[in-house]
Amino acid sequence: MREARAFWVAEPGRGEIRPEPLREPGPGEVLVRALRSGISRGTETLVFGGRVPADQHRAMRAPFQEGDFPGPVKYGYLSVGVVEEGPADLRGRRVFCLHPHQTAYVVPAEAVTPIPPYVPTERAVLAGTVETAINAVWDAAPLIGDRITVVGGGMVGCCIAKLVGRIPGARVTLVDTEPSREHVADALGVGFAAPEDARGGCDVVFHASATSAGLQRSLELLAPEGTVLDVSWYGDRPVTVPLGGAFHSGRLTIRSSQVGMIAPSRRNRRTYADRLRLAMELLEDWAFDTLLTGASTLDELPAVLARLADGDATTLCHSIDYQEEQ
């Protein structure tokens, strides 16, 4: 039997690379050789730190996860590769798969999504993040001319800002405490502000900072009867937010959004495959390249995740490059 290599969280705060048996693909399956995988920073650093609440262990399982939280667990879901064995219409094609960080893997053919020729391999790792952003926009349903703010300039927040920035007449601002996010906002075609400088009176605020302070600021930026759509996942961290002041008198709303289910407004008309294909089409835009902030080898991934978990504020999407594994 052939062998691959994969990243595992051996225990909270410690990752390692392990050999993986690689079986032959059966009928209706594909063998994918990995080219790149992206680190979904918010979720994966919480998994790395063992901070998935016990009552969310089942809900937070990735499609091809092995092991269980808090560890040992093989986790991840932003993988791009090329099909080496499988149905004729897929062989030789680049595909995206919701698979952990691994040099090669066998999955059902329906689990991979072909990547259009106009989307570079490096950018294609963002497909799962753009899919999350699409779902959030479907949930919030912003309108032409809306005043929209995105609080939190991480991978998801930046993707949301890019998508809503296309709405005609919309005033879109990305808010973050990290000054270097300003050039990212410029590349995405939206405004930028530090939290204390952000303009209020917003119709919709997307909250993506995963902090209590960010959620509070999001509420403060709303116009009466406005909505905060919270796409953050906090893991086991307690979240406190004052609901006095204008929360009741302004009839403000906080709603959650999570990519695990399609937004109710589209659930009867779009499949998960439809949503992911749409994400692929949107990735034709070169502006998404500004979210790609570095690459490492698979052997370096344990140290990279430890650094990200320690709070490196400059990294957006860090990728794993498997070219040296070939």
N, C-alpha and C positions, 0 to 999 in steps of 0.2 A: 504494500500500500504506500502511495506517495505521502509526502508530509508537507505541511504548511507551517507558518509561524504566526502567532496571534498575541495580542496584548490582553492581559488579565489584571484586574485589581485583586491582588492576592489577599489583601486585608486593607482596611481603611488607612489611606495614606501611603500605601506601598503598591507599586505596579511591577509587573515582570513580563517578560516575553517567554511564551511557552510553545513547544512543538504541538502541532495539531495533525492527527491522521486525516488524510484527504482521500475519501472514497471515490470510486468511479461514479459518474453521473448515470442515473437510470433514465428510463423513458420520461420525457417531459421535464427533464432537469438540465441545468447548464453548469459547466465548470467555468468560473470567473477567475482570471488572474488580475489581482489588484494593481491599479496604477497610482491612485491617490485615495486618501480618506481624510475627512475633515473632523476636527474636534469641535463638537457642540459644547462650547465652553461652559455655559451656565449649568446644564444638566450633568455633563460629564465630570465637572469638578465636584459637584455634590455627591455623585456616585463614588468618585475617587476618595472623598472624605468620609464615606459611610454615613451620609446624612439623608438617606431616603427613609422617611417615616415607616414604621412597621406596617401601618394600615394601608400604605401605598405600594407595598412590594409587588403586588400583582398588577396594579394599574400602570406602574412605571416600567414594566418589562419591555425591552426592545424586541422587535420581531424575531431576530436570530440570536438572542441572548442565551448564554449558557451559564450555569451556576445561579446562585441566588444572592440577593443583598443581605448583609453588607459585603460579603465576599467569602470565598473566591467567586468572582463574576467576570464574564467576558461581555463587555458592553460597548455600544457605539451604533451609529446608524447613518453615516454619511460616507458611503464607499462608492468609488468609481473604478471600473475595471474593464477588461476586454473578455468577451466570451471565447474560450478556446475549444470547448466541446459542448455540443447540444444541438438543438434544431437548426436546420440549414439557414433559416431566415435570421438567426441571431449570431451564428458563428462569425468571428472576426469583428463584431460590432462593439463599440464602447457602450457601456450600460451603467446606470446608477442603481444601487441596491441599499436597502436599509440594513446593512450588515456591520458588525463590529470590525475593529481594526485587525485585518488578517491578510496575509500575502496571497492566498487563494482560497476559494470556497465553492461548495456545491449547494445550489438552491433550486427551488422550482422555477421554471422558465417564466411563469407569470409574476415572480417576485422581482424581476429586473425591468427597468425602463430604458429603452434605447435613447442615447444622447444625440440630439441633432448635430449634423456636421459643423454648424456655425457656432457651437458652444465649446470652448476649449476645455480640455480635461481638468485643468486647475480650477476653473470657474464652476464646473459641473458639481463639485462637492457641495456647493451651496444649495442644491436643489431641495433638500429636505428643509432647510431654513426658509427659503422662499415659499415653500409649501405652507409652512407655519404662518408666514406673513399673509398669504392669500386667505387662509382660514380666518385670521384675525380681522382682515378687512371685510370679509363676508359677514362676520359677526357684528362689526360696528356699523356697517352700511353707511359710510360718510357720503355726503351729497355735494353737488357742484357748488362752489363758493364757500364751502365750510372752512372754519378756522380750526386747524388741526395741529396738535402738538404731540410729539413722541418723546416721552421721558425715559431716557436710558438708551445710550448709543452703542449697545452691543450688537451681535449678529442679527438677532431678531428685530430689534428696534430699528436698525439701519435698513433692513429689508422692508419693513413696514413703511418707513419714511419714503423710500424710493417708490413704492407702489402708490401711496396716496398722493405723492407729489405729481402724479400724472393726472389727477382729477382737475378738470378745467376750473379755473378761478379759485382754487383752494389756496389758502395761506398755510404752509406747512413749516413747522419748526422742529428741529431735533435738539433736545435738551440733554446735556451731560455735564458732569463735573470735570471730565478730562478735556483740557483745552485742545488736544490734538484731534479731537473729533470734528473740529470746525472744518478742516480740510476735507474730511470724509463727507460732511454735509454738503460742502461745495460741489464735490464730485457727483453726489447724488441729486443735485439740483434743488436742494431745500435750504431753508435758513438754519441758523444755529444760535443757541443762547446758553449761557450758564444758568443754573436753576434760579438764581436770584434775579436774573435779568429777563426771564421769559415773560412774554405778554399773556395776560389773562383773557377772559371772555371767550374761551374756546367752546366750540360745539362738541368736539370729541377729543379726548386725550387717551392715547395708548400708553399704558405704563409697562415698561420693560426693564426697569432697573433692579428689580428683586430686592428692594430696600424699603423699610418703613418710611424713610424720609422722602423717597421718590414717590411713593403712593400718596403721602400727605401733600406734596407739592402738586401732584396731578389733580387732586381735588381742588386745590386753591386756584388752579388755572381755568377751571370750568366756568362757563356762563350759566345762569339759572337754567335748570332742567337739562344740563349737559350730562355726558356720560364718560366715565373712565372705563376703558376696556383693559383689564389687567391680564397681560400675557406672561407675567413673571411666574416662575416656580421657585418657591422659597425653601423647599426641602423641609427640614425639621426646625428651621428658624422661626421663632415667634414674630408676628407682625402686629405692630400697634399703630393705630391711626386715630386721631381725634375726630369724632363724629358730631361734635358740637358745632358752634359757629353757623356757617351757611349750609351745612349738609342737609338739614331738614327744611329750613326756610327756603333754600334754593332748589329743593326737590332734586338733589343730585343723585346720580346712579353709579354704582360700581358693579361691573359685570366681569365674569371670567371668560377666558377663551383658551382652548387647549386643542392641539392638533389631533389628538387621539380620536376625536369624533368630528365629522364634517359639520360645519355651521348649520343650524336648523333651517335657515333660509334657502339652503342649497341641498339639503340632505336627500330629498326625494328626486333630485334632478342631476346630481353629480356623484360619481364614484370616487373612491380614493385614487384609482388610476387616472381618472380625468383630472383631478386636482394636481397630481404629480406631473402629468404631461403639460398642464398649463404652466407650472413652475419652470419646466424645461424651456418652453417657448419664451418666457419672460427673460430667461438668462441669456438671450441673444444680446442684451444690453451690456456693453463693455463697462458701464459705470459700476457694476457689481465687483469688478476687479479690485476696487479700492478697499474691499473688505478682506482681501487676502493679504495677510500680514506676516507670512513666513512659512517655512517648511523644514521638516526634520526627517531623519530616518526612523524606521520602526524601533530600532534599538534605543533611540533617544527619547521615545515617547514616555516612559516612566518619569524621567526627569522633567520633561516638558509639562506634563500634567501636574506634577508637584509644584512647579513654578507658577502655573496658572492658578492653582488652588491657593497659593500664597497671596494672590491679589494683583498680579501684573495687569496694570490698567491700560497698557498700550496695545495689547494683542486683541485682534478681532477673531478672524478665522485662521487658525494655525493648521497646516496640512501635514500629512505623513506621505512622503514620496517613496514608492516601492521600487523605483527603477534600479537601485543597487541590489535589490533582492533577486533580480532576474538572472 
